[in-house]
Amino acid sequence: MNPQNEILITGSRGQLGSELKRLLGDSATYVDREELDLTDAKAVTDFLRANNFKYIVNCAAYTAVDRAEEDKMACAAANIDAVKNLASLSEELGYRLLHISTDYVFNGDTCTPYTESDRPEPMSVYGSTKRKGETALIGLDPSSMIIRTGWLYSEFGHNFVKTILTKLREGAALRVVDDQYGTPTCAADLAAFIAGHVLRGHWNAGLYHYAAEGVASWYDFAVAIAAEAGIEGANISPVHTADYPTPAARPHFSVLDKSKIKATFGITLPYWRDSLRRCLRNIETNG
Ligand SMILES: NC(=O)c1ccc[n+]([C@@H]2O[C@H](COP(=O)([O-])OP(=O)(O)OC[C@H]3O[C@@H](n4cnc5c(N)ncnc54)[C@H](OP(=O)(O)O)[C@@H]3O)[C@@H](O)[C@H]2O)c1
């Protein structure tokens, strides 16, 4: 840890945190649970008061969507209480806090992409705690930024792409839901946006949606992974959500409208399948 840096990345061993670390290298300070448990309010307060960061990018979260249904307290501690504490401290100490949230704040009861002004109505403990974290942050630190994203994958950490690849290479027959639609989003792309725009002084407080372009079901995503990885004879069957029950309910449609972030920052976004191809190449190259 180098506490002289202006940028603090939390959740640095997760997907997004790892992608930011790859881009920012020595120019940021990185903490994950081992170095700084964000649910330990005193430790976080002491750490932030003892340092002089300009930016905090909060990539830490309780992200196990199904486990959260049983593990409500731990999920709330990381996704609500820890965010409240970070927000109060950022406001008090003048840090710019960028927080990451999720498309799972929506209930999916639509077929048009969600804008930032659409009403959240989470269907799961995870979605509900992420929404409460957002509202707490907006109330406590109005100068903060929140970026909602969805269906994140990366060459780092655990995610759908790596799980599907492993199972297909083992020759498994897969059943994948074909009636939940979203946009697979590569954490490397989001990290590049954060590092190249937000942390370069282009700070715009408020709530934004970031995802790749396009729409897919989980089934489409799995089929694309097989095709882009060159796996022949992949055995993937579509199933309905009703035939594949999970502890947490998920939205049938959680595509995000990205007009605001594109207009505010003057960016274009990659098409999801192009990003998937790049990520798979990196997985091949880096092992
Ligand atoms: N993954 C997705 O599909 C997805 C979709 C939409 C939005 N998001 C949001 O995007 C952000 C980044 O997600 P991600 O996929 O990069 O997450 P991730 O891979 O699960 O990484 C989260 C990291 O936060 C750490 N963490 C959890 N609780 C902590 C605590 N109390 N103190 C310190 N560190 C803690 C985790 O450590 P442990 O491993 O030890 O718990 C992990 O290293 C999150 O806010 C998430 O809600 C993710």
The ligand as an ORCA input file, in Angstrom:
! r2SCAN-3c Opt
* xyz 0 1
  N     -20.565     -8.855    -10.940
  C     -21.586     -8.341    -11.610
  O     -22.173     -8.960    -12.506
  C     -22.067     -6.961    -11.279
  C     -23.189     -6.469    -11.968
  C     -23.620     -5.188    -11.678
  C     -22.978     -4.427    -10.725
  N     -21.920     -4.932    -10.051
  C     -21.296     -4.092     -9.032
  O     -20.003     -3.758     -9.509
  C     -19.109     -3.641     -8.393
  C     -17.884     -4.490     -8.647
  O     -18.326     -5.828     -8.823
  P     -17.316     -7.028     -9.045
  O     -17.998     -8.011     -9.925
  O     -15.962     -6.507     -9.373
  O     -17.316     -7.633     -7.572
  P     -16.443     -8.838     -6.991
  O     -15.624     -9.447     -8.062
  O     -17.377     -9.692     -6.207
  O     -15.454     -8.076     -6.006
  C     -15.913     -7.436     -4.853
  C     -14.741     -7.342     -3.910
  O     -15.184     -6.639     -2.736
  C     -14.654     -7.320     -1.619
  N     -15.450     -7.082     -0.415
  C     -16.671     -7.583     -0.124
  N     -17.030     -7.197      1.121
  C     -16.020     -6.441      1.589
  C     -15.800     -5.774      2.811
  N     -16.682     -5.846      3.808
  N     -14.659     -5.071      2.982
  C     -13.734     -5.019      1.990
  N     -13.872     -5.639      0.812
  C     -15.012     -6.347      0.622
  C     -14.716     -8.783     -2.021
  O     -13.909     -9.541     -1.163
  P     -14.394    -11.050     -0.808
  O     -14.189    -11.838     -2.069
  O     -13.478    -11.428      0.307
  O     -15.825    -10.965     -0.403
  C     -14.210     -8.704     -3.450
  O     -12.811     -8.756     -3.542
  C     -19.928     -4.009     -7.159
  O     -20.408     -2.835     -6.574
  C     -21.097     -4.789     -7.712
  O     -22.240     -4.684     -6.887
  C     -21.444     -6.182    -10.316
*
